[in-house]
Amino acid sequence: MNYALANPDKFGIDPKKAAMAGCSGGGWIIVGAANMLAKANDLGKIKAMFIHTGMLSNSTGSLTKEQLKPYDTDYMGDPAGNTSMY
């Protein structure tokens, strides 16, 4: 991130409006980058972070069907999709 901010013309960015976004593994990468920036006291360079990652727990696997809500069992119209993510 520091490299991109130091070379804004090369990347076509405005360093005063820097944001990071990541989905799935990319979400974890930007969390790691944010952690590194925070340790260097540089996190203020980032104005926003958009993180979309999977859940960290498969706790729904141990619950009975009666204990689950519809959103726990039905992923975008695919009931098997939710449990396959774990």
VOFI-120374 format. One record per atom (N, C-alpha, C): residue number from 1; residue in three letters; x, y, z; atom name. Coordinates in Angstrom, 3 decimals. Layout:
NODE   k   r     east    north       up  a
NODE NUM ala        X        Y        Z CA
...
//
This chain:
NODE   k   r     east    north       up  a
NODE   1 met    0.817   -1.178    0.000  N
NODE   1 met    0.000    0.000    0.000 CA
NODE   1 met    0.867    1.250    0.000  C
NODE   2 asn    1.927    1.241    0.768  N
NODE   2 asn    2.813    2.405    0.792 CA
NODE   2 asn    3.391    2.677   -0.586  C
NODE   3 tyr    3.724    1.618   -1.321  N
NODE   3 tyr    4.270    1.781   -2.670 CA
NODE   3 tyr    3.242    2.437   -3.585  C
NODE   4 ala    2.011    1.974   -3.522  N
NODE   4 ala    0.955    2.556   -4.344 CA
NODE   4 ala    0.736    4.021   -3.987  C
NODE   5 leu    0.737    4.329   -2.716  N
NODE   5 leu    0.527    5.714   -2.287 CA
NODE   5 leu    1.704    6.618   -2.654  C
NODE   6 ala    2.898    6.036   -2.727  N
NODE   6 ala    4.076    6.809   -3.102 CA
NODE   6 ala    4.165    7.014   -4.616  C
NODE   7 asn    3.375    6.272   -5.377  N
NODE   7 asn    3.378    6.352   -6.841 CA
NODE   7 asn    1.953    6.525   -7.375  C
NODE   8 pro    1.260    7.570   -6.945  N
NODE   8 pro   -0.156    7.705   -7.316 CA
NODE   8 pro   -0.401    7.835   -8.815  C
NODE   9 asp    0.493    8.520   -9.546  N
NODE   9 asp    0.289    8.688  -10.982 CA
NODE   9 asp    0.390    7.353  -11.716  C
NODE  10 lys    1.282    6.517  -11.258  N
NODE  10 lys    1.458    5.204  -11.885 CA
NODE  10 lys    0.192    4.352  -11.755  C
NODE  11 phe   -0.511    4.498  -10.645  N
NODE  11 phe   -1.687    3.676  -10.376 CA
NODE  11 phe   -2.998    4.431  -10.577  C
NODE  12 gly   -2.928    5.716  -10.903  N
NODE  12 gly   -4.139    6.502  -11.139 CA
NODE  12 gly   -5.004    6.667   -9.903  C
NODE  13 ile   -4.360    6.913   -8.776  N
NODE  13 ile   -5.098    7.045   -7.523 CA
NODE  13 ile   -4.875    8.415   -6.900  C
NODE  14 asp   -5.787    8.789   -6.043  N
NODE  14 asp   -5.646    9.999   -5.228 CA
NODE  14 asp   -5.245    9.526   -3.836  C
NODE  15 pro   -3.999    9.756   -3.429  N
NODE  15 pro   -3.533    9.240   -2.132 CA
NODE  15 pro   -4.283    9.811   -0.936  C
NODE  16 lys   -5.042   10.898   -1.133  N
NODE  16 lys   -5.831   11.464   -0.042 CA
NODE  16 lys   -7.173   10.762    0.125  C
NODE  17 lys   -7.493    9.857   -0.818  N
NODE  17 lys   -8.761    9.125   -0.779 CA
NODE  17 lys   -8.519    7.626   -0.881  C
NODE  18 ala   -7.446    7.151   -0.312  N
NODE  18 ala   -7.066    5.746   -0.444 CA
NODE  18 ala   -7.974    4.822    0.352  C
NODE  19 ala   -8.398    3.763   -0.292  N
NODE  19 ala   -9.220    2.746    0.356 CA
NODE  19 ala   -8.690    1.377   -0.059  C
NODE  20 met   -8.993    0.376    0.737  N
NODE  20 met   -8.619   -0.996    0.402 CA
NODE  20 met   -9.883   -1.841    0.424  C
NODE  21 ala   -9.949   -2.799   -0.487  N
NODE  21 ala  -11.088   -3.704   -0.533 CA
NODE  21 ala  -10.593   -5.096   -0.862  C
NODE  22 gly  -11.255   -6.097   -0.321  N
NODE  22 gly  -10.889   -7.471   -0.625 CA
NODE  22 gly  -12.029   -8.411   -0.324  C
NODE  23 cys  -12.098   -9.448   -1.117  N
NODE  23 cys  -13.135  -10.459   -0.962 CA
NODE  23 cys  -12.467  -11.813   -0.749  C
NODE  24 ser  -12.997  -12.589    0.168  N
NODE  24 ser  -12.472  -13.916    0.478 CA
NODE  24 ser  -11.025  -13.781    0.968  C
NODE  25 gly  -10.103  -14.456    0.323  N
NODE  25 gly   -8.701  -14.376    0.747 CA
NODE  25 gly   -8.148  -12.968    0.641  C
NODE  26 gly   -8.645  -12.193   -0.332  N
NODE  26 gly   -8.225  -10.799   -0.468 CA
NODE  26 gly   -8.618   -9.962    0.742  C
NODE  27 gly   -9.733  -10.323    1.362  N
NODE  27 gly  -10.137   -9.635    2.587 CA
NODE  27 gly   -9.118   -9.842    3.692  C
NODE  28 trp   -8.633  -11.071    3.783  N
NODE  28 trp   -7.620  -11.351    4.808 CA
NODE  28 trp   -6.310  -10.662    4.494  C
NODE  29 ile   -5.997  -10.523    3.204  N
NODE  29 ile   -4.775   -9.814    2.823 CA
NODE  29 ile   -4.848   -8.355    3.253  C
NODE  30 ile   -5.994   -7.688    3.027  N
NODE  30 ile   -6.055   -6.279    3.427 CA
NODE  30 ile   -6.108   -6.125    4.946  C
NODE  31 val   -6.648   -7.108    5.650  N
NODE  31 val   -6.591   -7.058    7.116 CA
NODE  31 val   -5.131   -7.128    7.562  C
NODE  32 gly   -4.355   -7.992    6.921  N
NODE  32 gly   -2.930   -8.083    7.236 CA
NODE  32 gly   -2.201   -6.786    6.902  C
NODE  33 ala   -2.534   -6.212    5.745  N
NODE  33 ala   -1.914   -4.937    5.356 CA
NODE  33 ala   -2.282   -3.838    6.343  C
NODE  34 ala   -3.540   -3.805    6.755  N
NODE  34 ala   -3.967   -2.805    7.738 CA
NODE  34 ala   -3.242   -3.004    9.065  C
NODE  35 asn   -3.045   -4.255    9.446  N
NODE  35 asn   -2.316   -4.549   10.678 CA
NODE  35 asn   -0.885   -4.032   10.584  C
NODE  36 met   -0.247   -4.253    9.433  N
NODE  36 met    1.120   -3.755    9.249 CA
NODE  36 met    1.163   -2.229    9.280  C
NODE  37 leu    0.182   -1.592    8.628  N
NODE  37 leu    0.121   -0.127    8.653 CA
NODE  37 leu   -0.110    0.383   10.074  C
NODE  38 ala   -0.973   -0.287   10.826  N
NODE  38 ala   -1.244    0.135   12.208 CA
NODE  38 ala    0.012    0.021   13.061  C
NODE  39 lys    0.760   -1.068   12.890  N
NODE  39 lys    1.995   -1.240   13.677 CA
NODE  39 lys    3.026   -0.176   13.338  C
NODE  40 ala    2.994    0.315   12.089  N
NODE  40 ala    3.913    1.372   11.673 CA
NODE  40 ala    3.327    2.760   11.916  C
NODE  41 asn    2.166    2.818   12.561  N
NODE  41 asn    1.465    4.072   12.829 CA
NODE  41 asn    1.123    4.821   11.538  C
NODE  42 asp    0.806    4.058   10.477  N
NODE  42 asp    0.462    4.628    9.183 CA
NODE  42 asp   -0.974    4.333    8.762  C
NODE  43 leu   -1.794    3.806    9.638  N
NODE  43 leu   -3.146    3.407    9.253 CA
NODE  43 leu   -3.992    4.593    8.807  C
NODE  44 gly   -3.636    5.785    9.232  N
NODE  44 gly   -4.365    6.983    8.830 CA
NODE  44 gly   -4.309    7.250    7.337  C
NODE  45 lys   -3.391    6.588    6.629  N
NODE  45 lys   -3.306    6.746    5.176 CA
NODE  45 lys   -4.521    6.140    4.482  C
NODE  46 ile   -5.178    5.195    5.139  N
NODE  46 ile   -6.313    4.500    4.560 CA
NODE  46 ile   -7.587    5.156    5.077  C
NODE  47 lys   -8.427    5.581    4.157  N
NODE  47 lys   -9.661    6.269    4.540 CA
NODE  47 lys  -10.832    5.308    4.706  C
NODE  48 ala  -10.760    4.125    4.075  N
NODE  48 ala  -11.849    3.148    4.182 CA
NODE  48 ala  -11.310    1.760    3.866  C
NODE  49 met  -11.932    0.773    4.475  N
NODE  49 met  -11.625   -0.626    4.175 CA
NODE  49 met  -12.943   -1.366    3.994  C
NODE  50 phe  -13.024   -2.155    2.940  N
NODE  50 phe  -14.205   -2.953    2.660 CA
NODE  50 phe  -13.773   -4.408    2.637  C
NODE  51 ile  -14.173   -5.135    3.652  N
NODE  51 ile  -13.721   -6.512    3.839 CA
NODE  51 ile  -14.918   -7.447    3.720  C
NODE  52 his  -14.827   -8.384    2.813  N
NODE  52 his  -15.880   -9.379    2.665 CA
NODE  52 his  -15.218  -10.749    2.717  C
NODE  53 thr  -15.344  -11.394    3.861  N
NODE  53 thr  -14.712  -12.699    4.038 CA
NODE  53 thr  -15.714  -13.697    4.583  C
NODE  54 gly  -15.357  -14.944    4.468  N
NODE  54 gly  -16.206  -16.001    5.001 CA
NODE  54 gly  -16.193  -16.012    6.521  C
NODE  55 met  -17.096  -16.764    7.094  N
NODE  55 met  -17.159  -16.884    8.550 CA
NODE  55 met  -15.944  -17.641    9.070  C
NODE  56 leu  -15.650  -17.448   10.313  N
NODE  56 leu  -14.508  -18.103   10.931 CA
NODE  56 leu  -14.898  -19.328   11.745  C
NODE  57 ser  -16.146  -19.689   11.704  N
NODE  57 ser  -16.609  -20.765   12.557 CA
NODE  57 ser  -17.563  -21.670   11.790  C
NODE  58 asn  -17.544  -22.934   12.134  N
NODE  58 asn  -18.522  -23.856   11.569 CA
NODE  58 asn  -19.495  -24.289   12.659  C
NODE  59 ser  -19.784  -23.368   13.582  N
NODE  59 ser  -20.620  -23.694   14.728 CA
NODE  59 ser  -22.011  -24.156   14.326  C
NODE  60 thr  -22.494  -23.747   13.152  N
NODE  60 thr  -23.817  -24.201   12.735 CA
NODE  60 thr  -23.824  -25.699   12.451  C
NODE  61 gly  -22.663  -26.286   12.221  N
NODE  61 gly  -22.593  -27.715   11.950 CA
NODE  61 gly  -23.011  -28.577   13.121  C
NODE  62 ser  -22.939  -28.041   14.332  N
NODE  62 ser  -23.291  -28.819   15.521 CA
NODE  62 ser  -24.718  -28.544   16.012  C
NODE  63 leu  -25.451  -27.688   15.335  N
NODE  63 leu  -26.813  -27.361   15.742 CA
NODE  63 leu  -27.821  -28.245   15.000  C
NODE  64 thr  -28.952  -28.472   15.640  N
NODE  64 thr  -30.007  -29.222   14.984 CA
NODE  64 thr  -30.714  -28.316   13.986  C
NODE  65 lys  -31.402  -28.891   13.038  N
NODE  65 lys  -32.128  -28.125   12.020 CA
NODE  65 lys  -33.129  -27.156   12.663  C
NODE  66 glu  -33.742  -27.574   13.768  N
NODE  66 glu  -34.723  -26.719   14.446 CA
NODE  66 glu  -34.075  -25.474   15.062  C
NODE  67 gln  -32.811  -25.541   15.386  N
NODE  67 gln  -32.117  -24.410   16.002 CA
NODE  67 gln  -31.641  -23.387   14.969  C
NODE  68 leu  -31.649  -23.755   13.708  N
NODE  68 leu  -31.122  -22.887   12.661 CA
NODE  68 leu  -32.208  -21.981   12.080  C
NODE  69 lys  -31.802  -20.835   11.655  N
NODE  69 lys  -32.670  -19.899   10.966 CA
NODE  69 lys  -32.557  -20.167    9.457  C
NODE  70 pro  -33.525  -19.687    8.665  N
NODE  70 pro  -33.440  -19.920    7.213 CA
NODE  70 pro  -32.121  -19.456    6.596  C
NODE  71 tyr  -31.595  -18.315    7.050  N
NODE  71 tyr  -30.341  -17.833    6.472 CA
NODE  71 tyr  -29.137  -18.695    6.871  C
NODE  72 asp  -29.291  -19.528    7.892  N
NODE  72 asp  -28.226  -20.455    8.275 CA
NODE  72 asp  -28.166  -21.666    7.346  C
NODE  73 thr  -29.268  -21.966    6.724  N
NODE  73 thr  -29.343  -23.202    5.945 CA
NODE  73 thr  -29.498  -22.993    4.454  C
NODE  74 asp  -29.848  -21.800    4.018  N
NODE  74 asp  -30.143  -21.582    2.612 CA
NODE  74 asp  -29.275  -20.453    2.072  C
NODE  75 tyr  -28.259  -20.806    1.323  N
NODE  75 tyr  -27.355  -19.802    0.760 CA
NODE  75 tyr  -27.757  -19.510   -0.682  C
NODE  76 met  -28.386  -18.377   -0.913  N
NODE  76 met  -28.789  -17.938   -2.245 CA
NODE  76 met  -29.591  -19.016   -2.979  C
NODE  77 gly  -30.520  -19.626   -2.283  N
NODE  77 gly  -31.360  -20.638   -2.897 CA
NODE  77 gly  -30.736  -22.013   -2.968  C
NODE  78 asp  -29.578  -22.163   -2.350  N
NODE  78 asp  -28.865  -23.445   -2.380 CA
NODE  78 asp  -28.624  -23.910   -0.951  C
NODE  79 pro  -29.523  -24.744   -0.397  N
NODE  79 pro  -29.363  -25.165    1.002 CA
NODE  79 pro  -28.019  -25.826    1.289  C
NODE  80 ala  -27.492  -26.578    0.345  N
NODE  80 ala  -26.199  -27.242    0.578 CA
NODE  80 ala  -25.034  -26.266    0.503  C
NODE  81 gly  -25.261  -25.125   -0.129  N
NODE  81 gly  -24.183  -24.161   -0.314 CA
NODE  81 gly  -23.615  -23.637    0.991  C
NODE  82 asn  -24.462  -23.379    1.973  N
NODE  82 asn  -23.983  -22.832    3.229 CA
NODE  82 asn  -23.068  -23.801    3.961  C
NODE  83 thr  -23.498  -25.039    4.097  N
NODE  83 thr  -22.653  -25.988    4.823 CA
NODE  83 thr  -21.410  -26.351    4.036  C
NODE  84 ser  -21.443  -26.246    2.712  N
NODE  84 ser  -20.229  -26.551    1.938 CA
NODE  84 ser  -19.150  -25.509    2.132  C
NODE  85 met  -19.527  -24.298    2.596  N
NODE  85 met  -18.533  -23.248    2.823 CA
NODE  85 met  -17.680  -23.556    4.046  C
NODE  86 tyr  -18.150  -24.389    4.923  N
NODE  86 tyr  -17.395  -24.693    6.128 CA
NODE  86 tyr  -16.480  -25.835    5.848  C
//
